[in-house]
């Protein structure tokens, strides 16, 4: 019984960590942390970390492609 409870606690901990990592503190658990006042309201409006990283990589890729195009035209 003790091993089952320990395993369940580990699974819940991993789930909560992934939820907060992917959606941020304000967006985790459907924004319930922000609505309960556990985090500031500004955190709710922020985009998840994965989306910010994806957009940053896309901007860097687009900038590099523009530099290549400018060099190839010359």
N, CA, C and O of each residue as an XYZ file, in Angstrom:
296
protein
N       0.823     -1.193      0.000
C       0.000      0.000      0.000
C       0.866      1.255      0.000
O       0.546      2.230     -0.680
N       1.956      1.238      0.754
C       2.840      2.393      0.838
C       3.513      2.691     -0.488
O       3.701      3.851     -0.855
N       3.878      1.624     -1.208
C       4.510      1.827     -2.511
C       3.523      2.441     -3.498
O       3.911      3.259     -4.332
N       2.271      2.060     -3.413
C       1.252      2.595     -4.303
C       1.044      4.085     -4.055
O       0.939      4.869     -4.998
N       0.987      4.467     -2.794
C       0.806      5.873     -2.450
C       2.029      6.683     -2.910
O       1.884      7.785     -3.440
N       3.208      6.142     -2.708
C       4.423      6.820     -3.146
C       4.464      6.987     -4.652
O       4.844      8.045     -5.156
N       4.073      5.941     -5.376
C       4.040      6.008     -6.836
C       3.002      7.020     -7.298
O       3.259      7.782     -8.230
N       1.851      7.042     -6.673
C       0.803      8.002     -7.020
C       1.274      9.434     -6.768
O       1.009     10.324     -7.577
N       1.962      9.662     -5.662
C       2.471     10.996     -5.361
C       3.521     11.420     -6.399
O       3.560     12.583     -6.799
N       4.365     10.484     -6.833
C       5.368     10.797     -7.850
C       4.705     11.166     -9.170
O       5.119     12.122     -9.826
N       3.680     10.418     -9.563
C       2.971     10.696    -10.809
C       2.286     12.062    -10.747
O       2.353     12.823    -11.712
N       1.641     12.380     -9.655
C       0.978     13.675     -9.500
C       2.009     14.806     -9.507
O       1.761     15.861    -10.090
N       3.147     14.600     -8.872
C       4.201     15.609     -8.867
C       4.749     15.871    -10.261
O       4.970     17.021    -10.639
N       4.969     14.810    -11.025
C       5.458     14.967    -12.399
C       4.417     15.672    -13.252
O       4.755     16.551    -14.044
N       3.159     15.296    -13.097
C       2.083     15.933    -13.867
C       2.013     17.432    -13.556
O       1.899     18.249    -14.469
N       2.080     17.792    -12.281
C       2.001     19.200    -11.893
C       3.202     19.975    -12.436
O       3.057     21.110    -12.891
N       4.368     19.371    -12.389
C       5.562     20.024    -12.910
C       5.450     20.278    -14.406
O       5.773     21.368    -14.876
N       4.999     19.285    -15.151
C       4.844     19.440    -16.597
C       3.779     20.480    -16.916
O       3.949     21.271    -17.844
N       2.701     20.492    -16.176
C       1.623     21.465    -16.388
C       2.137     22.888    -16.188
O       1.848     23.766    -17.001
N       2.882     23.124    -15.137
C       3.411     24.461    -14.855
C       4.480     24.836    -15.869
O       4.549     25.991    -16.290
N       5.319     23.879    -16.271
C       6.379     24.167    -17.234
C       5.810     24.537    -18.600
O       6.287     25.482    -19.228
N       4.813     23.819    -19.063
C       4.292     24.072    -20.401
C       3.356     25.264    -20.463
O       3.302     25.935    -21.493
N       2.615     25.554    -19.398
C       1.627     26.631    -19.433
C       2.002     27.840    -18.600
O       1.293     28.846    -18.641
N       3.082     27.783    -17.852
C       3.465     28.889    -16.989
C       2.622     28.882    -15.715
O       1.609     28.187    -15.632
N       3.051     29.659    -14.731
C       2.337     29.675    -13.451
C       0.916     30.212    -13.589
O       0.004     29.728    -12.919
N       0.722     31.201    -14.445
C      -0.607     31.789    -14.587
C      -1.568     30.935    -15.384
O      -2.777     30.999    -15.162
N      -1.055     30.135    -16.310
C      -1.924     29.331    -17.157
C      -2.074     27.889    -16.710
O      -2.882     27.146    -17.267
N      -1.307     27.490    -15.716
C      -1.359     26.102    -15.264
C      -2.720     25.782    -14.658
O      -3.336     26.618    -13.998
N      -3.165     24.580    -14.892
C      -4.435     24.072    -14.369
C      -5.605     24.956    -14.795
O      -6.519     25.211    -14.010
N      -5.569     25.417    -16.035
C      -6.650     26.225    -16.567
C      -6.709     27.627    -15.987
O      -7.766     28.258    -16.029
N      -5.608     28.134    -15.446
C      -5.573     29.470    -14.868
C      -6.112     29.538    -13.453
O      -6.352     30.627    -12.931
N      -6.302     28.397    -12.832
C      -6.882     28.393    -11.482
C      -5.962     28.997    -10.432
O      -6.438     29.579     -9.458
N      -4.634     28.865    -10.615
C      -3.717     29.459     -9.640
C      -3.842     30.978     -9.643
O      -3.797     31.604     -8.584
N      -3.998     31.573    -10.816
C      -4.143     33.028    -10.902
C      -5.497     33.466    -10.360
O      -5.590     34.496     -9.691
N      -6.549     32.698    -10.641
C      -7.881     33.098    -10.170
C      -8.016     32.952     -8.659
O      -8.834     33.636     -8.045
N      -7.223     32.069     -8.051
C      -7.260     31.921     -6.594
C      -6.382     32.945     -5.890
O      -6.408     33.057     -4.664
N      -5.605     33.694     -6.670
C      -4.731     34.699     -6.081
C      -3.385     34.150     -5.669
O      -2.637     34.832     -4.968
N      -3.052     32.944     -6.079
C      -1.766     32.350     -5.715
C      -0.616     32.891     -6.567
O       0.544     32.812     -6.160
N      -0.923     33.431     -7.729
C       0.067     34.089     -8.587
C      -0.532     35.395     -9.074
O      -1.748     35.583     -9.028
N       0.322     36.298     -9.541
C      -0.176     37.592     -9.995
C      -0.971     37.453    -11.286
O      -0.786     36.500    -12.043
N      -1.837     38.393    -11.524
C      -2.711     38.352    -12.697
C      -1.927     38.504    -13.993
O      -2.349     37.998    -15.033
N      -0.798     39.191    -13.944
C       0.008     39.355    -15.153
C       0.521     38.020    -15.656
O       0.717     37.845    -16.859
N       0.737     37.088    -14.766
C       1.248     35.774    -15.167
C       0.218     35.025    -15.999
O       0.585     34.191    -16.827
N      -1.052     35.304    -15.794
C      -2.092     34.616    -16.559
C      -2.039     35.006    -18.032
O      -2.307     34.181    -18.905
N      -1.693     36.265    -18.308
C      -1.709     36.736    -19.682
C      -0.461     36.323    -20.456
O      -0.442     36.439    -21.681
N       0.573     35.849    -19.783
C       1.792     35.436    -20.475
C       1.560     34.147    -21.234
O       0.762     33.300    -20.834
N       2.276     34.020    -22.337
C       2.170     32.800    -23.134
C       2.999     31.703    -22.493
O       3.939     31.989    -21.751
N       2.663     30.452    -22.771
C       3.463     29.346    -22.235
C       4.903     29.404    -22.748
O       5.176     29.952    -23.816
N       5.804     28.834    -21.974
C       7.222     28.867    -22.327
C       7.478     28.195    -23.667
O       8.301     28.670    -24.448
N       6.794     27.112    -23.940
C       7.031     26.407    -25.195
C       6.649     27.259    -26.394
O       7.318     27.209    -27.426
N       5.583     28.041    -26.272
C       5.163     28.896    -27.383
C       6.147     30.047    -27.572
O       6.462     30.409    -28.705
N       6.639     30.627    -26.470
C       7.615     31.709    -26.575
C       8.903     31.214    -27.215
O       9.496     31.913    -28.036
N       9.340     30.013    -26.846
C      10.557     29.457    -27.428
C      10.358     29.180    -28.908
O      11.232     29.485    -29.720
N       9.222     28.606    -29.265
C       8.941     28.300    -30.665
C       8.965     29.575    -31.511
O       9.527     29.580    -32.607
N       8.361     30.651    -31.012
C       8.347     31.912    -31.747
C       9.740     32.527    -31.843
O      10.087     33.110    -32.870
N      10.534     32.403    -30.795
C      11.891     32.926    -30.809
C      12.755     32.181    -31.824
O      13.525     32.802    -32.557
N      12.633     30.872    -31.868
C      13.393     30.081    -32.834
C      12.956     30.429    -34.250
O      13.792     30.517    -35.149
N      11.674     30.628    -34.459
C      11.181     30.975    -35.789
C      11.715     32.336    -36.229
O      12.094     32.509    -37.387
N      11.746     33.309    -35.302
C      12.295     34.623    -35.638
C      13.775     34.525    -35.997
O      14.223     35.158    -36.953
N      14.537     33.736    -35.239
C      15.959     33.566    -35.537
C      16.159     32.884    -36.885
O      17.048     33.258    -37.650
N      15.342     31.899    -37.170
C      15.425     31.191    -38.451
C      15.102     32.147    -39.606
O      15.792     32.142    -40.625
N      14.070     32.958    -39.450
C      13.696     33.920    -40.486
C      14.799     34.964    -40.703
O      15.076     35.343    -41.841
N      15.424     35.425    -39.622
C      16.496     36.404    -39.742
C      17.696     35.800    -40.474
O      18.298     36.452    -41.328
N      18.039     34.562    -40.141
C      19.161     33.899    -40.814
C      18.858     33.689    -42.299
O      19.731     33.874    -43.147
N      17.641     33.311    -42.604
C      17.247     33.123    -44.002
C      17.317     34.448    -44.768
O      17.721     34.470    -45.930
N      16.930     35.538    -44.128
C      17.007     36.850    -44.785
C      18.462     37.231    -45.040
O      18.778     37.814    -46.077
N      19.354     36.904    -44.093
C      20.781     37.203    -44.301
C      21.335     36.390    -45.471
O      22.091     36.921    -46.285
N      20.972     35.120    -45.565
C      21.417     34.299    -46.691
C      20.902     34.844    -48.010
O      21.642     34.925    -48.991
N      19.629     35.218    -48.030
C      19.063     35.764    -49.267
C      19.770     37.044    -49.681
O      20.015     37.262    -50.868
N      20.100     37.895    -48.714
C      20.793     39.140    -49.034
C      22.184     38.858    -49.575
O      22.635     39.553    -50.486
N      22.865     37.875    -49.050
C      24.205     37.535    -49.523
C      24.151     36.883    -50.904
O      25.036     37.119    -51.727
N      23.146     36.081    -51.170
C      23.060     35.402    -52.453
C      22.685     36.360    -53.581
O      23.041     36.116    -54.734
N      21.982     37.435    -53.275
C      21.593     38.405    -54.291
C      22.791     39.204    -54.786
O      22.806     39.664    -55.928
N      23.790     39.370    -53.933
C      24.956     40.181    -54.322
C      25.829     39.477    -55.259
O      26.850     40.021    -55.680
